[in-house]
């Protein structure tokens, strides 16, 4: 692929050249032919003039790959990862490495604003400053595919190739922590040496921090080995030897679903710290298991929690509900600010874990201050009704952190109560909501309900760059009623 001298942005183009106007969430440049037909172009960036090889043609659009850049974007950068690219075999874990990180954030901000405008029909009061952090070595959680490739006589471990189910031949990964990236080749050699080499489909990893109470211990890297058949004694010994050679590594075994994981016993005299992360600003420690849902990017998560709680404007006189509370990522910090906190989640096992985390933090001998009374409720948040909402009582503020499906049933129950004075009685809607989202489309849909049916205003929203170099858009929005 070559880059020719720049040409005027709006000059007539020679036949076969395309002017790129936008970037979609698959990191494809968006151009239009003279007849108006849309062309999606892998590897092209906004404001570039390119030639492309079309590999898929439909009546309303074409898809292709850039073959030559005639006018290059000022935001184009050289990807630092040797496995990134458009060629066959390139890793598909990242899609935007060729775009400057600040421009990636701008693209995601535009996606959020467009969704709020076009899906939710919501006017945004203020655009929040994006939450950004390290663009590299940020990914503390990952699911790595494992494949024994008979033709190569080797084991591959990594992410899938671009637009393929094959595993990329990766020797390093700059979005993983350096010590994990450096383990990729040793892990390949380890799996290749095992009796079970051909029946191991994946390794899930989770990197934690040493809890403050065990600060002398190294951070833990948990590796969850998915195995389709019981492991031989010699394979177990190989795993234990690998953990001894790589400080902080602990192995977990998973024979079926996530509920079947169990830690592999460590060699005598070899111990690693429990898996945990800290929210030091709130004096909170969060233990977790390697398959629990925790944020991939701990650097951004700390800032996100602090920003969300600052936007919620909680005081010591207020009761707060944390919907979709998970392990207590927001609930426990809220307990350092509010008079009372309620955490609501759908699974009893998850609620029990959140209760344990609250209890352990409240009882910690070196805590700087007491936590507010906090209790947890099991409730199916995808089948909420006005009556269920009444059962959880009054709250001055709400924090919502739903999965990709959003919180449609919850916000509809809220709207129904707002529109039914006889039903709600003395119940009063929260005056302020902070909504943390991992899907701008469902956020916009729910925002439409809050604004047009529940009487709220969207006073602020902004993006959270939780996954640099990917198309994933995380965001945060603030709603307030008069």
N, C-alpha and C positions, 0 to 999 in steps of 0.2 A: 504494500500500500504506500503510495507516494503522496506528498503534499506539494501542490503547485503554488505559485505566487498568488497572493490574495487578489480577488476580483471584487468590483463594487457590489455591495450587498443587493441592490435593487436593479442591477443592469439586466437586460435580456440575456437569457441563458442559451448556450449552444444546445443542439438536440442531444437528448440523453442525460443531461445534467439536471439535478434537482436541488431546489433551495429548501433547506430544513427550517421549519418555523417553530417547532416545539419538541418536547421530549415526553413520552408517555411513561407509565409506571413500570413498564418492562424495559426501561432504558433504551427504547427504540426512538430514533429520530422520526418526526412526523413531517412529511412533505406532501405536496399536491402536484399532480400532473396538470398540464394546460387544460385538460378537459374536466378538472376538478376531482379526479379519482385520488383517493388517499393512498400514500405509499409509506409503510412502516419500514425503517431501515436500521438494522443492527449496526452499531458502531458509529452512527452519525449523531452529531450534536446540533442544538439550535444555532442558527445563524451561519451554518456551514453550507457550502455548495459542493455537492458530491455526485459521483456516479455510483450506481449500485447494480448488483446482479440479482435479478428477481428469481426467487425460488418457490413462490406460491402466489397464485393469482386467482382472485375471486371477482365477482361482478362489482363489488363496492370498494374493494381495496386490494393492494398488492403488498407482499412482504419480501424483503430482500436484505442483502448484506452489502455494506459499503465496500467498494473496490478502489476508489480513488477520491482523495479530498482535494478539491480545487481551491477552496477558500476555507481556512481553518478557524475554528472558534478560539477566542482568547482564553476560554475556560478549559480547553483541552490540556490534559497533563499526561505524562508518561506513567503508566501503571507500574508500581514498584514490584508487583507480584509476577514472577516469571510464568505462572500458570494461568494468568488472565489473558483473554484474547477472543478472537472470533473464529479461530481455526478449530478443526475437528480435534477433540481431545482436551480442549481448554476447560478449566474449572468453571462451573456455573454458580459457585457460591456467592460471588459478587457480580453485579451488573453495571456498576457505575464508576469503576476505578479510573476510567479515562476522563472523568469529569471532576473538576476541582471540588473538594469537599464543601466549600461555602456555596458553590453553585448547586450542589446536590440538595442542600438545605433549602435553597430558594425554590427549587423544583417542588419539593415536598410541601413547602408553605403554600405554593400556588394550588397544589392538589387539594389541600385542606380548605382553602378559601373557596375554590370552585365547587367542592362538594357541599359546603354550607349554603352557598348561593343557589345551586341548581337542584340539589336533592332536598335540602331542608327549607329552602326559601327563607333563609335566616340572614338578617343583616348583622354583621360582626361589628361590635362596638370598638374594640381595640385589638391590634395585632400584638401578641406577646413576643418578646425577644426569644428567638429559638434557644432551646436547651441543647448545647453542644458539648462535646468532650473529645477525648483522644479518638483519632480516626483509625488508629492501628492498635493491635494487641488488646482489643477491647472485649473479645468474645469469650466469656468465661463459661459458656454452655454451648455444646454442639453435639450433633448426632452424626458420627462419621460412619459411612458405609464401608464394609469390608468385603472384598471379593478375591477369591483364589482364581487367577487367570491361568488356565492350563497351557494356553499357547505361549505365554511368557514364562511359565514356570515360576510365577511370583505372586505375592499377595499385594493388593493395592488397598490403601486406607485413605479415605478423604471424602470430599463432596462429589456430587455427580457432575459429569461433564455438561456443558451447555446443551440444553434441549435433548438430553439423553438420559437413559437409565444406567449407562456405564459409569464406572467410578474413575474419576480423574487420576492420572498418575502424578501424585503430589509428593514433593520432597520437603516442602515447607508451606507455611500459611501465615502471612503477616497480620491477619486479623485475629489469630489465636495468640494467647500469651506466649512470649518467646520460649519458655521452658516446655510448653506443650507442642509448639511448632517443631522444636528440636527433637521431640520424641516420635515424630511421624515415621521416620526411617527405622529407628529401633523397634517400634511397634510392628512395623511390617515384617522385620526379621523375626520377632518373637512369634507372631501368628504363623508365619511360614514354617517355624520349627515345631509347631504343635501337632499332635495327632488329629485335632479337630479343625485343622486349617481350612478344610473345604466346607465346613458346616457352621461357620461363624459369620452372621450377616452384618453385624454392626457393633460399634463401641460408642456408647454415650459418655460424654465427659462433662464434669462439673468442677469448677475451681472455686474453692472457698478461701476464707481468710482465717487465720488463727484467732479464736476468741480472745478478748482482752484478758481473761482469766488464765489463758494458756499462751501468752505472748511469746514464750521462749520456743514454742514449737513452730515448725515450718508450715506455711499454708498447705492445705490439702488439695490434691488433684484426685478426684474420684473417677475411676474408669469402670463403666458398667459394661460387662461383656455379655452380649446376647448369644446364647448357645442353644442349638436345636436338639442336642443330645447331651447326656451327662458327660462331664469331663473326666479324662483318665487321671490317675494319681500323678503321673509324670507331667501332665499339662498343668495341674494345680501347682506343682512344684516350680514349673517354669514361670508361672505368673508371680508366685511369691518371690522368686529370685529377681525378677524384673523390678518389683516394688522395692526390694532392698537396694538395688543399684540406682534407683531414681528416687531421691528423698522426697517425701511428701505424698507419694503415690499410694493409693489404696484401691484394691480391686473389689468390685461387687459383681455378683453373678445373677443373671436374669434368664430363667428357662422359658418363661411364657410372657404374660403381661407384666406391667410395671409393679403390680402387687406382689410378684414373686421374687423381687430383688432381695438379696441378702449379702452381707459383707463376707468376703473371703477371709478366713482367719489369717492373721499376719504371723510372720516368723517370730519366734521367741526373741524378745529384746528389741523388736522393731515396732514402733508405734507412731501413728500419725495423729494430728489434731482432728477433733470432730469437724465436720463440714459445717461452715457457718459464714455469715457476713455481718458486718457491723454498720449501724447507722449512728455514728459517733456523736453527731450533733444533738441527737435525742437520747444518748446514753442507752442505746438498745442493741442487743445482740440477737441475731436470728439464726438459730440452727436449722438445717434442712437436710433432706435426703437427696441423693443425686438425681432421682427422677421427679422430685417435686417441681412445681412451677415456681421458678424465681426468675428475675430479670436477667437477660443475657449479659447486659452491660452494667456492672456494679457502679462504675464511675458516674454514669448518667442516672442510675437509679437513686443514688444519694441526692443528687441535685433535684431530680423529679419530686422526691418525697418532700424535700424542703420547700420547693416552689409551690407544690400543691397545697401544703398546709399553710403557707403564707397567704396564698390566694383565698383559702377558706376563711381566714380571719377568725380563728377560734379563740374564745376567751374562757377563763376558768369558771364562768357561770353557765356554760352552755353544754347541752347534751348533743352528741354527734353520732350519726349512724354511718358506718363504713360498709357499703354494699359490695358484694363480691370480695370479701376481705382476705381470702386465701390464707396464708400462714400468718398474716398480721403485719404485712409490710407497711401499711398505712395506719392500721389500728393501734399498734403499740406506740408509735410516735404521737398519734393523737392523744393517747392516754397521758402524755406528759404536758398537754396543753388544755384539755377540756375538763369539765366537771364530771362527765360520765360518757362512756363510749359503748356502742353496741356494734359488734362485728357480725355480719350476716353472710352465710355461705351455703351452698347447696348440698355438700357432702358431709355426713356426720364425722367421718374419719378426718377430714380436713379441719373441721371445727375443733375436734379434739386436739389436733396438733397446734392450732392457734391458741387454744386455752393453755396448753402446756407451755408454749413460748411466753405467753403473758405471765403465767405463774412463775416461771423460772426467772424472768426479768424482774418481776416485782420482788422476788425473794433474794436477789443477788446482793451479797453483803456490801459490795462497793458501789452501789447505786448512789447517785448524787441527790436524787429526789424521789418521792413516792409517785407511783402511777395512779391515775384516777380509777375509780371502780369501773370495771369493764366486764361485759358478759357477751357470750356468743350464741347465735341462734342458727339452727338448721332450717333453711327454707328454700324451696324450689323457686329460684328467681326468674325462671322462664315461664312460670305459671302464676304470676302474681295477680292478686285481685285487690280491689279497694278494701275488702274486709281483712285480708292478710296484712295490708299496709297499716290499717288501724291497730292491729294486734301488736305491732312493734312500737306504738306510742309516738308521742311528740318528739321532735328533734329540731333544734335550731338550725343545724347545718347537715348536709349530706356530702359524702364523698363516694363516687361511683368509679369502679375500676373493672368493667366487664371484659369478658373475652371478645373475640372477633364478632360474635353474634350480636353484641350490643346489649342494651338494657330496655328493649322495647316494651316488654310486659310491665316492667317496673314504672317507667315513665307514663305509660297509659293508665296504670292504676292511680298514679298521682294526679293525672289530668281528670280522671273520672271523679275523684274526691273533690277536686277544685270546682267541678261543675255541678256537684250534688250537695248543696248545703244541708239538706235533711239527713243525708247519709253520714257526712263527716262530723256533724255535731260540734263538739268543742275542739276537734282535731284541727291543727293549724299546719299548713305546709311549711317546709323549711324555707327560710328567707334567702339562703345562698347554697348553691350546689357547685362542686368542682367535679368534672367528669374527665377521667383519664382514659384515653381510647387507643386501641391498637388497630383500628379500622376506620378511616375517615368517612366511609360511606355509611356505616351504621351510626356513627356519631352524628352525622348530618341528619339522618332519618330521625333519630331520637331528639335532636335539637329542634326539629320541626314540631314535634309533639309538645315539647316543653314551652316553646315560644308561642305557638298558635293555639294550643289547647289548655295549657296549664298556667299561662299568665306570666312567664318569665321573659327576661331579656338576656341575650347572649352578650355579656359585657366585655368578654375578652377570650381569645383563643390563640394558640400557637403550636408549632411543631416541636417534637422531641426527637432528636436524631439518635435514637437508640441503636440503630443498625446502620452505621456508615457504609457506603458503597453498595447498599442494597436498595430495592424499591420499597421496602417496608416503611410505612408512615405511622409513627406514633404521635399522639397529640394530646393537648390538654385544653379544656374549655371551662369557662366560668359563667354560671347562670344566676340571675338575681331577680327577685320579684319586689315590687313596691309594697 
